[in-house]
């Protein structure tokens, strides 16, 4: 029993140890790494990935996957920006429907929720594997983004909207506050609610969960809706920070979120993992990205390094699964 407890403790501490060692190495290689400005820069950058990765964690815990979060992020950011700046002109009646800042943000969140609902519905209704369904949504959402923006950025969105991505409140950047709120809600959801227990039960043994009376379809759809909304939150933050909705926004964001989830200790087979582990994984990915930039590593090599990190994390996850 003592050996088992020690093994479990080491597994939980592994991401923290990796983060510590990474920080030590980067601080030795760059004198710009351990600065206050760089620390806030890292926190602001990882805020988007944290929001996306929290939603991804809920999905992976049910033995699912979502490859569409980057495209959903782009579409929701574009919708929010487009409605805020241009509204909805109705040529037939020569009228114009304008949107306030809150209205445009809510519209973006609704779009994210609807896309997530569609993912969950296709997966549960037609038994389409999550990988295939969300891969299709990746293409669909990216195409809709290009159609909505006509391939051009939507910029000049105003100071109020820019405050979401660049402003400060009580000594912390607004994106950090947003990600902190998302973390608290997700932690409460997974540890203190019935749906949290159902998520773990489905990932652990879906057949047993169904026999115990859990509505599998409802839970899975709910999880994908949450992931869609959180991708929309990320899209709004990215668009606000850039003061522009870019048609190609969110490219490869799904890889960073999956990396954060796996590095944080969530099993790709489902049923095992925690929100706080994912947050730690997102910090590791953010620190790694930041360190590679400070060291002037080519963006192409950055992709190679991150790919190997993801591969290593998956190998460790599989090794742990076999050990159990």
C-alpha positions as a Markdown table, in Angstrom:
| # | Residue | x | y | z |
|---|---|---|---|---|
| 1 | Unk | 0.0 | 0.0 | 0.0 |
| 2 | Unk | 2.9 | 2.3 | 0.8 |
| 3 | Unk | 4.5 | 1.8 | -2.6 |
| 4 | Unk | 1.2 | 2.4 | -4.3 |
| 5 | Unk | 0.6 | 5.7 | -2.4 |
| 6 | Unk | 4.2 | 6.8 | -3.3 |
| 7 | Unk | 3.6 | 6.0 | -6.9 |
| 8 | Unk | 0.4 | 8.0 | -7.0 |
| 9 | Unk | 2.1 | 11.0 | -5.2 |
| 10 | Unk | 4.9 | 11.0 | -7.8 |
| 11 | Unk | 2.4 | 10.9 | -10.7 |
| 12 | Unk | 0.6 | 13.9 | -9.2 |
| 13 | Unk | 3.8 | 15.8 | -8.7 |
| 14 | Unk | 5.3 | 15.0 | -12.1 |
| 15 | Unk | 3.8 | 18.0 | -14.0 |
| 16 | Unk | 4.9 | 20.3 | -11.1 |
| 17 | Unk | 8.5 | 18.9 | -11.2 |
| 18 | Unk | 8.5 | 19.3 | -15.0 |
| 19 | Unk | 7.4 | 23.0 | -14.7 |
| 20 | Unk | 10.1 | 23.7 | -12.0 |
| 21 | Unk | 12.9 | 22.2 | -14.1 |
| 22 | Unk | 11.7 | 24.0 | -17.2 |
| 23 | Unk | 11.7 | 27.3 | -15.4 |
| 24 | Unk | 15.2 | 26.7 | -14.0 |
| 25 | Unk | 16.6 | 25.8 | -17.4 |
| 26 | Unk | 14.9 | 28.9 | -19.1 |
| 27 | Unk | 16.1 | 31.2 | -16.4 |
| 28 | Unk | 19.6 | 30.1 | -16.9 |
| 29 | Unk | 19.4 | 30.5 | -20.7 |
| 30 | Unk | 17.6 | 33.8 | -20.8 |
| 31 | Unk | 17.9 | 36.8 | -18.3 |
| 32 | Unk | 14.5 | 38.1 | -19.6 |
| 33 | Unk | 12.6 | 35.0 | -18.4 |
| 34 | Unk | 12.4 | 35.7 | -14.7 |
| 35 | Unk | 11.0 | 39.2 | -14.9 |
| 36 | Unk | 7.6 | 40.5 | -13.7 |
| 37 | Unk | 6.6 | 41.8 | -17.2 |
| 38 | Unk | 7.4 | 38.4 | -18.8 |
| 39 | Unk | 5.5 | 36.6 | -16.1 |
| 40 | Unk | 2.4 | 38.6 | -16.7 |
| 41 | Unk | 2.9 | 38.2 | -20.5 |
| 42 | Unk | 2.9 | 34.4 | -20.0 |
| 43 | Unk | -0.2 | 34.5 | -17.8 |
| 44 | Unk | -2.0 | 36.6 | -20.3 |
| 45 | Unk | -1.1 | 34.3 | -23.2 |
| 46 | Unk | -2.0 | 31.1 | -21.4 |
| 47 | Unk | -5.4 | 32.5 | -20.3 |
| 48 | Unk | -6.9 | 31.5 | -23.7 |
| 49 | Unk | -5.5 | 28.0 | -23.6 |
| 50 | Unk | -6.7 | 27.5 | -20.1 |
| 51 | Unk | -10.3 | 28.3 | -21.1 |
| 52 | Unk | -10.1 | 26.0 | -24.1 |
| 53 | Unk | -8.2 | 23.2 | -22.1 |
| 54 | Unk | -10.8 | 23.2 | -19.3 |
| 55 | Unk | -13.5 | 22.4 | -21.8 |
| 56 | Unk | -11.3 | 19.9 | -23.5 |
| 57 | Unk | -10.7 | 18.2 | -20.1 |
| 58 | Unk | -14.4 | 17.7 | -19.5 |
| 59 | Unk | -14.7 | 16.1 | -22.9 |
| 60 | Unk | -11.6 | 13.8 | -22.5 |
| 61 | Unk | -12.8 | 12.7 | -19.1 |
| 62 | Unk | -15.8 | 11.2 | -21.0 |
| 63 | Unk | -13.4 | 9.4 | -23.4 |
| 64 | Unk | -14.1 | 12.0 | -26.1 |
| 65 | Unk | -12.0 | 14.5 | -28.0 |
| 66 | Unk | -12.7 | 17.9 | -29.7 |
| 67 | Unk | -10.5 | 18.9 | -32.6 |
| 68 | Unk | -12.7 | 21.8 | -33.6 |
| 69 | Unk | -12.0 | 24.2 | -30.7 |
| 70 | Unk | -9.6 | 26.3 | -32.7 |
| 71 | Unk | -12.0 | 26.8 | -35.5 |
| 72 | Unk | -14.9 | 27.4 | -33.1 |
| 73 | Unk | -12.8 | 30.0 | -31.4 |
| 74 | Unk | -12.2 | 31.8 | -34.7 |
| 75 | Unk | -15.8 | 31.8 | -35.8 |
| 76 | Unk | -17.1 | 33.0 | -32.4 |
| 77 | Unk | -14.5 | 35.8 | -32.3 |
| 78 | Unk | -15.5 | 36.8 | -35.8 |
| 79 | Unk | -19.2 | 36.8 | -35.1 |
| 80 | Unk | -18.7 | 38.9 | -31.9 |
| 81 | Unk | -16.5 | 41.4 | -33.8 |
| 82 | Unk | -18.8 | 41.5 | -36.9 |
| 83 | Unk | -22.0 | 42.1 | -34.9 |
| 84 | Unk | -20.3 | 44.7 | -32.7 |
| 85 | Unk | -18.9 | 46.7 | -35.6 |
| 86 | Unk | -21.5 | 46.1 | -38.4 |
| 87 | Unk | -24.6 | 44.8 | -36.7 |
| 88 | Unk | -27.1 | 43.0 | -38.9 |
| 89 | Unk | -28.3 | 45.1 | -41.9 |
| 90 | Unk | -31.7 | 43.9 | -43.3 |
| 91 | Unk | -31.8 | 45.1 | -46.9 |
| 92 | Unk | -35.4 | 43.9 | -47.6 |
| 93 | Unk | -36.8 | 46.3 | -45.0 |
| 94 | Unk | -34.0 | 48.8 | -45.1 |
| 95 | Unk | -33.4 | 48.4 | -41.4 |
| 96 | Unk | -30.4 | 47.8 | -39.3 |
| 97 | Unk | -30.1 | 45.8 | -36.1 |
| 98 | Unk | -27.2 | 47.1 | -33.9 |
| 99 | Unk | -25.5 | 45.3 | -31.0 |
| 100 | Unk | -24.2 | 46.6 | -27.8 |
| 101 | Unk | -20.9 | 45.2 | -26.4 |
| 102 | Unk | -22.8 | 42.8 | -24.1 |
| 103 | Unk | -25.1 | 41.8 | -26.9 |
| 104 | Unk | -22.3 | 41.0 | -29.3 |
| 105 | Unk | -20.4 | 39.0 | -26.6 |
| 106 | Unk | -23.5 | 37.0 | -25.7 |
| 107 | Unk | -24.1 | 36.3 | -29.4 |
| 108 | Unk | -20.6 | 34.9 | -29.7 |
| 109 | Unk | -21.1 | 32.7 | -26.7 |
| 110 | Unk | -24.4 | 31.4 | -28.1 |
| 111 | Unk | -22.7 | 30.5 | -31.4 |
| 112 | Unk | -20.0 | 28.6 | -29.5 |
| 113 | Unk | -22.7 | 26.7 | -27.4 |
| 114 | Unk | -24.7 | 25.9 | -30.6 |
| 115 | Unk | -21.6 | 24.5 | -32.3 |
| 116 | Unk | -20.8 | 22.4 | -29.2 |
| 117 | Unk | -24.4 | 21.2 | -29.1 |
| 118 | Unk | -24.1 | 20.1 | -32.7 |
| 119 | Unk | -20.9 | 18.2 | -32.0 |
| 120 | Unk | -22.5 | 16.4 | -29.0 |
| 121 | Unk | -25.7 | 15.7 | -30.9 |
| 122 | Unk | -24.0 | 14.1 | -33.9 |
| 123 | Unk | -21.8 | 12.0 | -31.6 |
| 124 | Unk | -24.6 | 10.7 | -29.5 |
| 125 | Unk | -27.4 | 10.6 | -32.1 |
| 126 | Unk | -25.5 | 8.9 | -35.0 |
| 127 | Unk | -22.8 | 7.2 | -32.9 |
| 128 | Unk | -20.1 | 9.1 | -34.9 |
| 129 | Unk | -16.7 | 8.8 | -33.2 |
| 130 | Unk | -15.8 | 12.1 | -31.5 |
| 131 | Unk | -12.6 | 12.3 | -33.5 |
| 132 | Unk | -14.5 | 12.3 | -36.9 |
| 133 | Unk | -17.4 | 14.5 | -35.8 |
| 134 | Unk | -15.2 | 17.2 | -34.4 |
| 135 | Unk | -12.7 | 17.0 | -37.3 |
| 136 | Unk | -15.7 | 17.7 | -39.6 |
| 137 | Unk | -16.7 | 20.6 | -37.4 |
| 138 | Unk | -13.1 | 21.9 | -37.6 |
| 139 | Unk | -13.5 | 22.3 | -41.3 |
| 140 | Unk | -17.1 | 23.5 | -41.2 |
| 141 | Unk | -16.4 | 26.3 | -38.6 |
| 142 | Unk | -13.3 | 27.4 | -40.4 |
| 143 | Unk | -15.2 | 27.6 | -43.6 |
| 144 | Unk | -18.0 | 29.6 | -42.0 |
| 145 | Unk | -15.4 | 32.0 | -40.5 |
| 146 | Unk | -14.0 | 32.6 | -44.0 |
| 147 | Unk | -17.6 | 33.2 | -45.3 |
| 148 | Unk | -18.5 | 35.5 | -42.5 |
| 149 | Unk | -15.3 | 37.6 | -42.7 |
| 150 | Unk | -15.0 | 37.2 | -46.5 |
| 151 | Unk | -11.4 | 36.3 | -45.8 |
| 152 | Unk | -10.5 | 39.8 | -44.3 |
| 153 | Unk | -9.9 | 40.8 | -40.7 |
| 154 | Unk | -12.6 | 42.7 | -38.8 |
| 155 | Unk | -10.8 | 45.4 | -36.9 |
| 156 | Unk | -11.3 | 48.8 | -35.2 |
| 157 | Unk | -13.6 | 47.3 | -32.5 |
| 158 | Unk | -13.3 | 50.1 | -29.9 |
| 159 | Unk | -11.6 | 50.7 | -26.5 |
| 160 | Unk | -14.3 | 49.1 | -24.5 |
| 161 | Unk | -14.0 | 45.8 | -26.3 |
| 162 | Unk | -10.2 | 46.0 | -26.3 |
| 163 | Unk | -10.3 | 46.3 | -22.5 |
| 164 | Unk | -11.3 | 42.6 | -22.2 |
| 165 | Unk | -8.0 | 41.5 | -23.7 |
| 166 | Unk | -5.6 | 44.2 | -22.7 |
| 167 | Unk | -7.1 | 45.8 | -19.5 |
| 168 | Unk | -6.1 | 45.4 | -15.9 |
| 169 | Unk | -8.3 | 45.0 | -12.8 |
| 170 | Unk | -7.0 | 44.9 | -9.2 |
| 171 | Unk | -3.4 | 44.4 | -10.4 |
| 172 | Unk | -4.1 | 41.6 | -12.8 |
| 173 | Unk | -4.8 | 41.4 | -16.5 |
| 174 | Unk | -8.5 | 40.9 | -17.3 |
| 175 | Unk | -7.8 | 37.6 | -19.3 |
| 176 | Unk | -6.2 | 36.2 | -16.1 |
| 177 | Unk | -9.3 | 37.1 | -14.1 |
| 178 | Unk | -11.5 | 35.4 | -16.7 |
| 179 | Unk | -9.5 | 32.2 | -16.8 |
| 180 | Unk | -9.5 | 32.2 | -13.0 |
| 181 | Unk | -13.3 | 32.3 | -12.9 |
| 182 | Unk | -13.4 | 29.5 | -15.5 |
| 183 | Unk | -11.1 | 27.4 | -13.4 |
| 184 | Unk | -13.1 | 27.9 | -10.2 |
| 185 | Unk | -16.4 | 27.1 | -11.9 |
| 186 | Unk | -15.0 | 24.0 | -13.6 |
| 187 | Unk | -13.3 | 22.8 | -10.4 |
| 188 | Unk | -16.7 | 23.1 | -8.5 |
| 189 | Unk | -18.5 | 21.4 | -11.4 |
| 190 | Unk | -16.2 | 18.4 | -11.4 |
| 191 | Unk | -15.8 | 18.0 | -7.7 |
| 192 | Unk | -19.1 | 19.2 | -6.1 |
| 193 | Unk | -21.9 | 18.4 | -8.6 |
| 194 | Unk | -23.8 | 15.4 | -9.9 |
| 195 | Unk | -22.8 | 16.1 | -13.5 |
| 196 | Unk | -19.2 | 16.0 | -12.4 |
| 197 | Unk | -19.6 | 12.6 | -10.9 |
| 198 | Unk | -21.4 | 11.5 | -14.1 |
| 199 | Unk | -18.6 | 12.7 | -16.3 |
| 200 | Unk | -16.1 | 10.6 | -14.4 |
| 201 | Unk | -18.4 | 7.6 | -14.4 |
| 202 | Unk | -19.0 | 7.7 | -18.1 |
| 203 | Unk | -15.3 | 8.0 | -18.8 |
| 204 | Unk | -14.5 | 5.2 | -16.4 |
| 205 | Unk | -17.1 | 2.7 | -17.7 |
| 206 | Unk | -19.8 | 3.9 | -20.0 |
| 207 | Unk | -21.8 | 0.7 | -19.9 |
| 208 | Unk | -21.9 | 0.6 | -16.1 |
| 209 | Unk | -22.8 | 4.3 | -16.0 |
| 210 | Unk | -25.7 | 3.6 | -18.4 |
| 211 | Unk | -26.9 | 0.7 | -16.2 |
| 212 | Unk | -26.8 | 2.9 | -13.2 |
| 213 | Unk | -29.3 | 5.2 | -14.8 |
| 214 | Unk | -27.1 | 8.0 | -16.0 |
| 215 | Unk | -28.4 | 9.8 | -19.1 |
| 216 | Unk | -25.3 | 9.4 | -21.2 |
| 217 | Unk | -26.5 | 11.5 | -24.2 |
| 218 | Unk | -27.5 | 14.4 | -22.0 |
| 219 | Unk | -24.2 | 14.5 | -20.2 |
| 220 | Unk | -22.1 | 14.2 | -23.3 |
| 221 | Unk | -24.1 | 16.9 | -25.1 |
| 222 | Unk | -23.7 | 19.2 | -22.0 |
| 223 | Unk | -20.0 | 18.7 | -22.0 |
| 224 | Unk | -19.6 | 19.6 | -25.6 |
| 225 | Unk | -21.8 | 22.7 | -25.2 |
| 226 | Unk | -19.6 | 23.8 | -22.3 |
| 227 | Unk | -16.5 | 23.2 | -24.4 |
| 228 | Unk | -18.0 | 25.3 | -27.2 |
| 229 | Unk | -18.9 | 28.2 | -24.9 |
| 230 | Unk | -15.3 | 28.1 | -23.4 |
| 231 | Unk | -13.8 | 28.1 | -27.0 |
| 232 | Unk | -16.0 | 31.2 | -27.6 |
| 233 | Unk | -14.7 | 32.8 | -24.5 |
| 234 | Unk | -11.2 | 32.2 | -25.8 |
| 235 | Unk | -12.1 | 33.6 | -29.2 |
| 236 | Unk | -13.5 | 36.8 | -27.6 |
| 237 | Unk | -10.3 | 37.3 | -25.6 |
| 238 | Unk | -8.0 | 36.7 | -28.6 |
| 239 | Unk | -10.1 | 39.1 | -30.8 |
| 240 | Unk | -10.1 | 41.7 | -28.1 |
| 241 | Unk | -6.4 | 41.5 | -27.5 |
| 242 | Unk | -5.6 | 41.9 | -31.2 |
| 243 | Unk | -8.4 | 44.4 | -31.7 |
| 244 | Unk | -9.2 | 42.3 | -34.8 |
| 245 | Unk | -11.0 | 39.1 | -35.7 |
| 246 | Unk | -8.6 | 37.2 | -37.9 |
| 247 | Unk | -10.0 | 34.5 | -40.3 |
| 248 | Unk | -7.1 | 32.2 | -39.5 |
| 249 | Unk | -7.3 | 32.7 | -35.7 |
| 250 | Unk | -7.0 | 29.6 | -33.5 |
| 251 | Unk | -4.9 | 27.6 | -35.9 |
| 252 | Unk | -3.4 | 24.6 | -34.0 |
| 253 | Unk | -5.0 | 25.8 | -30.7 |
| 254 | Unk | -6.6 | 22.3 | -30.4 |
| 255 | Unk | -3.1 | 20.8 | -30.2 |
| 256 | Unk | -2.0 | 23.1 | -27.4 |
| 257 | Unk | -5.2 | 22.3 | -25.4 |
| 258 | Unk | -4.8 | 18.5 | -25.9 |
| 259 | Unk | -1.2 | 18.9 | -24.8 |
| 260 | Unk | -2.2 | 20.8 | -21.7 |
| 261 | Unk | -4.8 | 18.1 | -20.8 |
| 262 | Unk | -2.5 | 15.2 | -21.3 |
| 263 | Unk | 0.5 | 16.8 | -19.6 |
| 264 | Unk | -1.8 | 17.7 | -16.7 |
| 265 | Unk | -2.4 | 14.0 | -16.1 |
| 266 | Unk | -5.9 | 13.5 | -17.7 |
| 267 | Unk | -6.0 | 10.1 | -19.3 |
| 268 | Unk | -7.1 | 10.0 | -23.0 |
| 269 | Unk | -9.0 | 6.8 | -22.2 |
| 270 | Unk | -11.2 | 8.9 | -19.9 |
| 271 | Unk | -12.4 | 8.7 | -16.3 |
| 272 | Unk | -9.1 | 9.9 | -14.7 |
| 273 | Unk | -7.8 | 13.5 | -14.4 |
| 274 | Unk | -8.4 | 16.9 | -12.8 |
| 275 | Unk | -9.0 | 20.5 | -13.8 |
| 276 | Unk | -6.1 | 21.8 | -11.7 |
| 277 | Unk | -3.8 | 19.3 | -13.5 |
| 278 | Unk | -4.9 | 20.7 | -16.8 |
| 279 | Unk | -4.2 | 24.2 | -15.6 |
| 280 | Unk | -0.7 | 23.2 | -14.7 |
| 281 | Unk | -0.3 | 21.6 | -18.1 |
| 282 | Unk | -1.4 | 24.8 | -19.8 |
| 283 | Unk | 1.2 | 26.7 | -17.7 |
| 284 | Unk | 3.9 | 24.3 | -18.9 |
| 285 | Unk | 2.9 | 24.7 | -22.5 |
| 286 | Unk | 2.8 | 28.5 | -22.1 |
| 287 | Unk | 6.2 | 28.7 | -20.4 |
| 288 | Unk | 7.6 | 26.4 | -23.1 |
| 289 | Unk | 6.3 | 28.6 | -25.9 |
| 290 | Unk | 7.5 | 31.8 | -24.1 |
| 291 | Unk | 10.9 | 30.3 | -23.5 |
| 292 | Unk | 11.4 | 29.2 | -27.1 |
| 293 | Unk | 10.5 | 32.7 | -28.3 |
| 294 | Unk | 12.9 | 34.4 | -25.8 |
| 295 | Unk | 15.6 | 32.0 | -27.1 |
| 296 | Unk | 14.8 | 33.0 | -30.7 |
| 297 | Unk | 14.0 | 29.5 | -31.7 |
| 298 | Unk | 12.5 | 29.2 | -35.2 |
| 299 | Unk | 8.7 | 28.9 | -35.1 |
| 300 | Unk | 9.1 | 25.7 | -37.2 |
| 301 | Unk | 11.3 | 24.2 | -34.5 |
| 302 | Unk | 8.8 | 25.3 | -31.9 |
| 303 | Unk | 6.2 | 23.1 | -33.6 |
| 304 | Unk | 8.6 | 20.2 | -33.6 |
| 305 | Unk | 9.4 | 20.6 | -29.9 |
| 306 | Unk | 5.7 | 20.8 | -28.9 |
| 307 | Unk | 5.0 | 17.7 | -31.0 |
| 308 | Unk | 7.6 | 15.7 | -29.1 |
| 309 | Unk | 6.2 | 17.0 | -25.8 |
| 310 | Unk | 2.7 | 15.8 | -26.7 |
| 311 | Unk | 4.1 | 12.5 | -27.8 |
| 312 | Unk | 6.0 | 12.0 | -24.6 |
| 313 | Unk | 3.0 | 12.9 | -22.5 |
| 314 | Unk | 0.8 | 10.4 | -24.3 |
| 315 | Unk | 3.5 | 7.7 | -23.9 |
| 316 | Unk | 3.6 | 8.4 | -20.2 |
| 317 | Unk | -0.2 | 8.2 | -20.0 |
| 318 | Unk | -0.3 | 4.9 | -21.8 |
| 319 | Unk | 2.5 | 3.5 | -19.5 |
| 320 | Unk | 0.5 | 4.6 | -16.4 |
| 321 | Unk | -2.7 | 3.0 | -17.8 |
| 322 | Unk | -0.8 | -0.3 | -18.3 |
| 323 | Unk | 0.6 | -0.2 | -14.8 |
| 324 | Unk | -2.9 | 0.1 | -13.4 |
